[in-house]
Amino acid sequence: MKVTIDNLTKKFGDVVGVEDLTLHIDDGEFVAFLGPSGCGKTTTLLTLAGIYRPTDGEIRFGERIVNQVQPKDRNIGMVFQSYALYPHMTVFQNIAYPLKLKRVAKNIQHERVQQVANVMGIGNLLDRRPGQLSGGQQQRVALGRALVKEPDILLFDEPLSNLDARLRLTMRGEIKHLQKDLGITSIYVTHDQVEAMTMADRIAVMNGGHLQAFDSPDELYSRPKTLFVAGFVGNPPMNFVSVDVSGSNGSYIAEADSLRLEVGQERGGPPAGYDGAVVMGIRPEDIQISENGNVSGEIFIVEPLGREDLIDVRVGPHSFLLLENTESQRQSGERVNLKFDMQKAQFFDPQTEKSLLWQ
């Protein structure tokens, strides 16, 4: 089922939840809404579900306009952060509840519940109540309840937030695998960029009620179109520094205090021909400690991450995060030389916060 959102606006009095949002989601696609708290992602999801009515704009499922359609008539399945299971009902009764509301024959209810429960790996738990289940099992029950009605669209509202890190990893894989097998159009709300990057075909990055970007995980990471996207997508986050860019012998020089970096013409596009102050961004993996580096700095702190260390290097008033193998055994206060891969550097207009490389 294709989902089309045209110029969607939702206001709560004078407060704008989401404004002028336009998205086109393909049939069978897995899309994540990603952003910080209050960015409008859940407001958009609940408007798609029919729980909120749009203030302006249009929502279409396929060719059908659903602005005034009741939630029960939209044929959607929804999975909540809190699971929202009925504690007095058994697992079977919880999963079967949507079918009961539709007055589906009992023999068909039993058949479909058992089928979904087997797919979710909880076929042997149908007689238990939610209080007798682990968090992961409760999440599977909630997902089974959403699937049993054979929805056209699945909506997920931060469904893994209450699980521990190990179980989140497992459930991420299971949900993605299940979605691909079933081919159901799915929209997944999260503030966790790892979930969005690993699960979604495309990600809608939102901030302040506005869409910042809508693209594949690789494009968002490698070619961020705004300063916000560059800083929000990626862990550890991108390093930023305000620099002055000027032309020099066919190349371009980015300077800030004691920092002086050459940007080759092959980077392409702006900042070629762009003189003045810009914001430069570079990811931690694109900076290396090297004897051949031409930027001198001092290690401020080393944070062990297990497989590698996160190192904070101070270059004058500027701070740069980089990653290095734990075998290097760097120490705070150590003087090092840095080598920047300027072919991976990003440049942003400080006024508009839009990329000068990718439009």
C-alpha positions, 0 to 999 in steps of 0.5 A: 500500500502506497502512502502519500502525505501532501502538505500535512499540518497539525496544530494544537491551538497555537502550537505547531506539531508538524508543518507542511510535510510532504512524503511519498512512501512506496508500497512495501517500503520500510520508512523510519521517522527519526528526530529528537523529542518534540520534532513531530514524528509521533504527531505525524504517525498518530495523524496517519493512524487517524487518532489526530485529524489534520489541520491542513493537507491530505493523507492518501492510502493508495488512491484513497483519501483518509483524512476523515476515515475512522482509525478502525476503518483504515486497516492499519496495525499499530505497535506501541512503546508501552505494548498496550496489552490487556493484563487480564487477557491471555496471549491468545485473547490479546492477539485475537482481540482485533478479530473479535471486534470484526466479528470474525468466526471463532474457528478462523480466529483460532487458525489466524492467531495460531499462525501469527503466534508461530511466526512470532515464536510465541505459539507455546505461550498462548495460555499465559497472561502478559504479566507472566511474559518477558519484555521481549515476549510481550513485544512479540504479542503486541506485534502479533496483535497488529499482524493478525488483522492482516493490515495494509500498513504497519505503524510502530511508535518507538516499540523497542524503547523499553527493552534492554540493549541486547534484546533491542538488537535481536528484535530489530533484526526480527522486525526487519526480517518479518517486514521484508517477508510480509511486504507490508508498508511500515512506518517506524518512529524512533529517536534512536538513529541506530534503529533507523539506520539499520532497519529502514529503506529510507529515513525521514529526518525531522526537527521542529515539526519540519522535514529536514531530509528524506533519503536512504541511510547511506545518502543521509550519512555521506551526503547530508543536506543540512547541518542538522542532519549531519550532526544528528545522523552518525555516532560518534557525531560529526565534528564541526568547526567554523572556517574561512574558505579562500581560493589558492592555486586551483584548490581551496584553503579552509582556515580557523585559528591555527588550523589550515586545511587544503580542499582539492578541486576534485571535491567538486561544487561549492565551496569551489567559488565560495569565499567566506565563512562556512561551517566545515564538518568531518566525521571521526573516522575521517581523521587519523593520528599520523606522523604525516599529519599537518595539524598538531594537537593534544589529546584531551581524553581517551574513552575506551569503547571496547573494539576501539577508543574514542579520542578527543583531540584539542587543536587550539580552541577546537575539539575533534573526535576521532576513532583509533584501535585500542592497541595504540594506547593513547594517553591524555596530554599526549601531543599528536599530529592529525591527518584530515581526509578532506575528500570526506569533508562537508561544508554548510552555509552558516546562515541557511544551514544548508549544504554547499555540496549537496542540493 
